[in-house]
């Protein structure tokens, strides 16, 4: 019979945790209101409130053991939120790079620009497709671009420490396709010369990317002409004249992709259909927002899995700390609980009272951990070198309200599990046995 009861308790715990993980904050608020109403309006609820108030009032006397729960859960929440904020910041940076009114065309079945290659005929045909915006001269707003991976010395590394940077060869239309790109220091590169402009993120990551300095790329010396800002993943790149980049890296007249500005976001469907149905072309077409969002999926998933895995490992440790603390607290109050049971208190108020005490400590730990993660990591600059298919990328960690709520749910889940089994033991303890303890 005892085994069956424990099995049912375990199944109930699994169901509750599954529901809790998917619960949005309005649902949690509703549960809190219903619990408060039960505590105030029902006889058993008032009994639970009385028992819980006595336990909570003695927390100062058990400051050391209570701190074990709070600090352990705060650590879990802080680490979890920080790692998830890394994934969120990485994904958000790439999402901001694209838009619905620009499209990118690459060779068919290419996973990224680095892996794509378009011949000269394709580069000529693509801008003539219907739906492409035109400038004041009537020319299509289309930017054929070449993307290669280059190595540069890291700013804070040793003399032999290098990282991968994405070198983008562009023409004059690149500025019309991406009006958000602004020079913030120096000037634009001059066409036909080995000059570069570098993103702010790349300038922070690599050595020598300062206007007026020379660097070596592809066994050639290049001069840094300026630094640009765009507020997206482009800030991690280095730009030069497409023809010069192609000559340096032996790419001929081909390009990796063509990025176009659409006359209207609704024109994308006709633009895509026209290109993919053209027998002269073998290309894939996507809006830039879809392309860059897809580029972020793999790395974002890896970071999230890593964060959840580390969080689970730490949560198990915090859970055992909570279990030990609450079992000790229940044992110390065995006579008190037995007396309450003897004078008519049922098992449910005792269970709820112990759970409320543990959940309060878990809530405090969750708030401390979430606040610390927000204060320390929100907006913190990070970078990844040659990650996935987008090369080096600098980004900022982003601690969102959704992540803070996720951390708080984890904290309360740990508190729930850590308090449930000691609470059930307290409620099941025979009155005569408890009165003989201590």
C-alpha positions, 0 to 999 in steps of 0.5 A: 500500500505504501509503495502504491501511495508513493507511486501515485505521488510521483505520478502526480508530481510529474503531471504537476511539473509538466503543467507548470513548465508550460504555464504562462504568468497569468495562469500562475497569478490565477493559481496564487489568487485561488490559493489565497482565497482558499487560505482565507475562506476555508477552515482547512485553509485557515489552519494551514495559514496558522501552521505556516505562520509559525514555521515562517516566524522561526526562519530567523532561528534557522537562518543557516539552513534556510540560506542553503535553499535560497542560495542554491536556488538563486545560483540555479536561476542566475546561471540558467537565465544568463545562458538563455539570455545568451541564446536570446541575444544571439538569435535577436541579433540575427533576427534584426539583421533582415527585413520583410522588404529585402530578399536574398538570392543564393545558389540552390541548396546553399545553406549560407552565403559562404557556401553559395556561388552565382555566375555572372549570367545569374547576377545579371538576370536576378535584378531584372525580376519583377518586384525589385525596387528601382532608384531615381535613375531607374536602376534596380536596387540590387547588390551582388555580394561576395562573402569569404572567411578571413583570419585576423589576430584577436585583440586580446590574444597572443601573437599567434591567436587568430579568429575567423571574420566574415569579409563581404565584398560589396558595391555601391548598391549595398548602401541602398539595400541596407540604409541602416549601415552608417559610418561612425568613424573615418570614411567609406572605402574607395572602389578599386582600392584595397580599403576596408570598412569594419563593423563596430563588433569586429573592431572590438574583437580583432586587433588593428581594425582602426581607421588608417591602420593596415592589416593583412588579408589574403596575403595582401595589405589592406587599409582600414578606411572607416568603422560602421554601425548597423545595430545588427549582425553586419557589425561583425563583418568587414566590408571591401570592394567586391571586385578587389575581394574577388581578385584577392581570393581568386573568385573571378566574376562570380558572387555569393549572393544578390540582395535586393530591395523589394518595391513592396513586401507583398511583391516577394511572392512574385519575385520568388516565383519568377526566379525559381521558375526561370530555367536559366537559374538554379537559385533559392530565394528568401526574405532576409529576415527569414534567412538570418532567422534560420541561420540562428536556429542551430546555435540558439538551440545548442546554447539553450540545450546547454543552459537547460542541461547545466540548469538541471544538474544544478537544480538537482543539487539545490533540490537535495539541499531543500529536501535535507533542510526541510526534512530536518525542519520537519523533524525538529517540529515533530512534536508541534505537528503531532500536537496540532494533529491531536487537537484536530488539524488534518494532514492537508493543512500540515502539507500546505504549511510546509510547502508554503514555507519551502516555496517562500524560500524558493521564491526569494532565491528565484528573485535574487537569482533573476535580479542578479542575472539581469544586473550582471548580464543584460546588455553584456557584450559577447562574441562567438567565433566561426559559429554555425554558418554565419562566421564570427558574430558579436552580440549582447546578452538579452535578459527578457521578462520571459526569461525571468519568468522561466527562471522563477518557474524553475525556482518554484518547481525546485521548492515544490519538489523539495518541500513535497516529500518532507510535507507528506512525511510530516502529515503521515507521521503517526501522532504517538510516534511524533510525540515520543520524538525529541 
